[in-house]
Amino acid sequence: MSFFKKIFSSEKKETLDKGLEKSKTNFFDKLSKAVAGKSKVDDDVLDNLEEILVSSDVGVNTTLKIITRIEERVEKDKYLGTAELNKILREEIAGLLSETNSGEDTEFKIPENKKPYVIMVVGVNGAGKTTTIGKLAYQFKKQGLNVVLGAADTFRAAAIDQLQVWADRVDVPIVKQEMGSDPASVAFDALESGVSQNADVIIIDTAGRLHNKINLMNELTKVKRVMQKVVGDAPHDVLLVLDGSTGQNAFEQAKQFTAATEVTSLAVTKLDGTAKGGVVIGISDQFKIPVKYIGVGEGINDLQVFNKYEFVDSFFK
Ligand SMILES: Nc1nc2c(ncn2[C@@H]2O[C@H](COP(=O)(O)OP(=O)(O)OP(=O)(O)O)[C@@H](O)[C@H]2O)c(=O)[nH]1
């Protein structure tokens, strides 16, 4: 490993550790209370563990899966000490995450034969869409790629302005129109402009209104259809941004968006400052969609490519 890579990884690790601190403290405080005075994993411990996982926003279905797997191990081992519980949980959670996340990545590499690579970003207002797009643009630019942004969230003037702020900050071109114009038309322009500029990546912001599933579905379908007039297989990635600090509400949003369009990857934001980090485990398991990025701070560097090993290591350190 190069010296630079080592420094970068240790910085990434520090940010991740700091970002997950609240979730960890919450989880392990409860876990240590649950096993206090017990040497063996018994029904009581498992009941408590179930409650802790649910209250850590892992979600009921995923919690039951984890508990069943631990029960099976208890059954096999006969005597499973509480001291081993931490290690077992870590193994089971890593196993669950492996079902959806290949996740050894430290950086997302754009496939060679997909240029321009088009990312359509969806999610409700306030989930951290704009910030995530800005941070992503910065990461791609650091990789030496040409990035173009498309401000297709035309529903609110502030959304266009905010994306412009990020475009200026990262120093990448942005394609935008007036507030209220047709999002599909902005997406079309952005792709045309990207193709003519020989862009490597085009990131399209979309409106996050959820008041009506049919409207949302129609709008996203239209944006996709119109983009395909310029780049036949666009979008290559439909990235759903979820606010991790909303816990169960993030599950609800994932449900609504996956019903409205095909979502191919997830970004879970605001994991710093929340005790609900377990949401990453549950959402990835329930929706069988890989978590590609996690947001662990407001800074430009605080979006990390999700790596299941790093995540579990940081959580169970
Ligand atoms: N702490 C923290 N804050 C974040 C993170 N990601 C985004 N935010 C903050 O969340 C707030 C909302 O983010 P935006 O990017 O504006 O959200 P949006 O989804 O684009 O919402 P609209 O602009 O309202 O459409 C901002 O104050 C961001 O700085 C994160 O990973 N950690």
The ligand as a Gaussian input file, in Angstrom:
#p B3LYP/6-31G(d) Opt

LIG

0 1
 N      -24.029000      15.948000       9.731000
 C      -24.291000      15.695000       8.439000
 N      -25.044000      16.546000       7.756000
 C      -25.312000      16.276000       6.464000
 C      -24.831000      15.107000       5.816000
 N      -25.303000      15.126000       4.531000
 C      -26.028000      16.251000       4.398000
 N      -26.046000      16.964000       5.553000
 C      -26.735000      18.230000       5.852000
 O      -28.125000      18.053000       5.681000
 C      -28.750000      19.251000       5.261000
 C      -29.641000      18.971000       4.063000
 O      -28.821000      18.591000       2.993000
 P      -29.146000      18.993000       1.488000
 O      -28.064000      18.407000       0.689000
 O      -29.432000      20.422000       1.364000
 O      -30.481000      18.178000       1.290000
 P      -31.366000      17.934000       0.007000
 O      -31.832000      16.547000       0.093000
 O      -30.680000      18.367000      -1.220000
 O      -32.547000      18.827000       0.331000
 P      -33.074000      20.069000      -0.421000
 O      -31.895000      20.939000      -0.709000
 O      -33.989000      20.626000       0.617000
 O      -33.715000      19.510000      -1.614000
 C      -27.615000      20.229000       4.994000
 O      -27.500000      21.104000       6.091000
 C      -26.378000      19.340000       4.899000
 O      -25.199000      19.990000       5.292000
 C      -24.030000      14.184000       6.597000
 O      -23.584000      13.120000       6.155000
 N      -23.804000      14.548000       7.898000

